[in-house]
Amino acid sequence: MQENERQEPPKKPRRAPAPAERKLDSERSCRLLLDAAMDEFAEKGYAGARVQSIADRAGLNKQLISYYFGGKEGLHRELHRQWLRREETIVDPALPLDELIVRYLRETFADPRATRLHLWNGLTGCAPEQAPEDLSALRRRQAGGELAEDLDPAAAMLLFMALVSAPVAMPHTVRQLFGLDPDSPEFREHYTEQLRRIVRHLAQPQDPD
């Protein structure tokens, strides 16, 4: 060996990740997979979604889907639980009924993927098992005069869901009826105000003095 030949320094042993680092990496992987799954399910529905496509969208190995969620069905269930947690932050009993429905509408405008997934679930029968819709809060609002007493709360709830999802479910019809793009600020402002008025008109009429 020549005297001027430089020796490579010995390689340092690879450090095992600390528990906190492993936890952060796990949380990041789960977040990426859930976001990718939402994209995939919203675009193709549960039946059309592919595990490999979800992994490719997330930039991760598809085996991690089984590791963290037990497969595609587990991802689907976790997205449903994720929505229920999000819904808890939307619902506020102190809000007037029209403002509460508008809050759901704005949530749909901000991220329509959950609505698209819900529509796919209804069309294909792939909805996760869940408890019946709780109408007790709407019945309390009805008792308080926010909903006319001759209206069935179940029918009213279905109407509210349809009003909120319509711009996502029927964008072509929006263009035909309003002459506006459903994603445009002009349509969203106009439709939000019209939704408010519709919900207010469903209130119990006040007795004339």
C-alpha positions, 0 to 999 in steps of 0.5 A: 500500500502506498503511503499517500493512499487514504484509508476509508474511515470505518463505517459507524454501526447503524443506529436503531430508531428510538421508540419515539421515532418508530411511533412518528414513522408509524403515524406518518405511514398510517396518515399517508395510507388513509389519505391515499385510500380516501383518494382511491375509494372516492375515485373508484369506490370500494369494489374498484379500489386496488390495494396496490394503487393505494400503496402507490399513491402513498409511496409505501409498500402495500404490505403495510396496509395489511400490517396497519389495517388488516387489508382494504376492508380495514382501511375502509372501516378506519375511514368511516371511523375517521369521519365520525370523529370529524363529525363530532367537531362539526355538530354544535347543538348551540347552532341554529339548524340552518347554520348547522346544515351549512357547516356540513355543506362547507365541509363537503365543499372543502373536501368532497371525497367523503361525500363521493365515498358515501355515494359509492357506498350507497350505489354499490352496497359496500357501506360499513355496518353502523348503527341507525341514524340518531334522530334524537337531536333533530327531534329536540330541534323540532320540539323547539320549533326549528322544524315544523311539527307535521314533518317526519324528522327522518324525511327531513334528515334525508332531505338535508343529506341530499341538499348537502351532497347534491353539488358533488353527486350531480355537478352536470345538473348544477351546470344545467340549472344554475349556469355555473360551475359547482366548484366556482365561488359564485355557485357556492355562495349562492347555493349556501344562501339558498340552502339556509333559506330552504332550511329556515322555511321548514321551521314551525310557522309562528302563530300570529299575535 
